[in-house]
Amino acid sequence: MGHIQPIWSDPAAYLARIRPEEAVLFLDPNALAHAYARFQRGFPGLVTYAVKANPERQIIERLTALGMAAYDVASPSEIDLVRAACPDARLHYHNPIRSRREIALAEAAGVASYSVDCLSELDKLAEGLADHRVDVAVRFALPLAGASYDFGSKFGATPARASELLARAAALGFIPAITFHPGTQCTDPKVWAQYIAAAVGIAEAAGVRPARLNVGGGFPSARDGREHDLGLIFQTIREATAAHFPDHAPELVCEPGRAMVSDALSLAVMVKAVRGGDLFLADGIYGTLGEQHQIGLTRRLTVIPGDGIPRGAEARDWRVFGPTCDSLDVLPEAVSLPADLAEGDHILFHSLGAYSTAMATRFNGYGAARLVPVQSLYPA
Ligand SMILES: Cc1ncc(COP(=O)(O)O)c(C=O)c1O
């Protein structure tokens, strides 16, 4: 696995020498180690990495080398990915819907925890798994704001239904657990406290003592231009659990995706053409910038001039298109960048380590990105 140290000092050095046309995702291994340490030291329980946020093999290998030994996976191919890099990893298959074939594959791979949010999927699990000595985490959802969009519209039982599911999971011989996801990029610690308060009600109504309480992902990155205090969120989770589960508190688990990887990687995309007030980039919403269309643009951008001459003009609003022939391939809002921006410049989108390459399609043949380690994303 042994990773070589980055040979490039920073993105600008690489871009000046290589002048890549395809998108480049720059990784700062120290920033990844920092994010890992923040969770390992601060979170009062088991930390699992949600592979979906960035499934690059290099990321899984580096996290494993740092000590990450538990992963949240959403499919058999993510299971294979993790097993290849970390054969003994504890696997949590927390995509609440699985085919019978996927259940069989997961059991063969030794998955330790499953989530469910409806009776039919719980019964499917009970039929499909020969061995019930695994966690079944009942996922519930509350109508709370605080995240970038509503995660409860697809998954999550009501608290009343979750109680029924929890009681049934325990009766079926599974290790009962509860889980929720506050929604991605959730900036309000109170949301976790409200979920934990509801979880105790679910457990009491079911008459079941959950072995584990998984408080999801959702932890925010700096994509909105602010450093968020994860320590405050961890403290809120710790205090809410102690207050609501005074006896026999469940073991806490979290499954961060975004906050583990986002700020450790920045994406460079070349300006292919300038047409009036429009920029045409070498990648767009069908590629690595897909999530920008869904949850808004990262607030952290810098320009690396192609000719090495700093862009000095005042900022103006640009309409920014991607490279495909589709007119929907445009960033969701006007982007404020120097007025003298030119063809061949690169735009660095920071905090782009999560849901960038993971969501890229190859529409029109674009969307590829290479991953390049650097010593620093932000040279002094
Ligand atoms: C079950 C589950 N866990 C964890 C995550 C990771 O969430 P985030 O990237 O907001 O931390 C997701 C994201 O979709 C998820 O569905």
Ligand as a Chemical Component Dictionary entry (heavy atoms), coordinates in Angstrom:
data_LIG
# 
_chem_comp.id                   LIG 
_chem_comp.type                 NON-POLYMER 
_chem_comp.pdbx_formal_charge   0 
_chem_comp.three_letter_code    LIG 
# 
loop_
_chem_comp_atom.comp_id 
_chem_comp_atom.atom_id 
_chem_comp_atom.alt_atom_id 
_chem_comp_atom.type_symbol 
_chem_comp_atom.charge 
_chem_comp_atom.model_Cartn_x 
_chem_comp_atom.model_Cartn_y 
_chem_comp_atom.model_Cartn_z 
_chem_comp_atom.pdbx_ordinal 
LIG C1 C1 C 0 -26.563 6.013  5.015 1  
LIG C2 C2 C 0 -25.627 7.133  4.772 2  
LIG N1 N1 N 0 -24.609 7.331  5.635 3  
LIG C3 C3 C 0 -23.711 8.322  5.476 4  
LIG C4 C4 C 0 -23.792 9.176  4.393 5  
LIG C5 C5 C 0 -22.758 10.238 4.254 6  
LIG O1 O1 O 0 -23.310 11.492 4.458 7  
LIG P1 P1 P 0 -22.383 12.799 4.459 8  
LIG O2 O2 O 0 -21.570 12.755 3.237 9  
LIG O3 O3 O 0 -23.356 13.922 4.501 10 
LIG O4 O4 O 0 -21.538 12.735 5.700 11 
LIG C6 C6 C 0 -24.848 9.039  3.481 12 
LIG C7 C7 C 0 -24.957 9.954  2.349 13 
LIG O5 O5 O 0 -25.753 9.808  1.446 14 
LIG C8 C8 C 0 -25.790 7.988  3.672 15 
LIG O6 O6 O 0 -26.793 7.802  2.806 16 
# 
loop_
_chem_comp_bond.comp_id 
_chem_comp_bond.atom_id_1 
_chem_comp_bond.atom_id_2 
_chem_comp_bond.value_order 
_chem_comp_bond.pdbx_ordinal 
LIG C1 C2 SING 1  
LIG C2 N1 SING 2  
LIG C2 C8 DOUB 3  
LIG N1 C3 DOUB 4  
LIG C3 C4 SING 5  
LIG C4 C5 SING 6  
LIG C4 C6 DOUB 7  
LIG C5 O1 SING 8  
LIG O1 P1 SING 9  
LIG P1 O2 DOUB 10 
LIG P1 O3 SING 11 
LIG P1 O4 SING 12 
LIG C6 C7 SING 13 
LIG C6 C8 SING 14 
LIG C7 O5 DOUB 15 
LIG C8 O6 SING 16 
# 
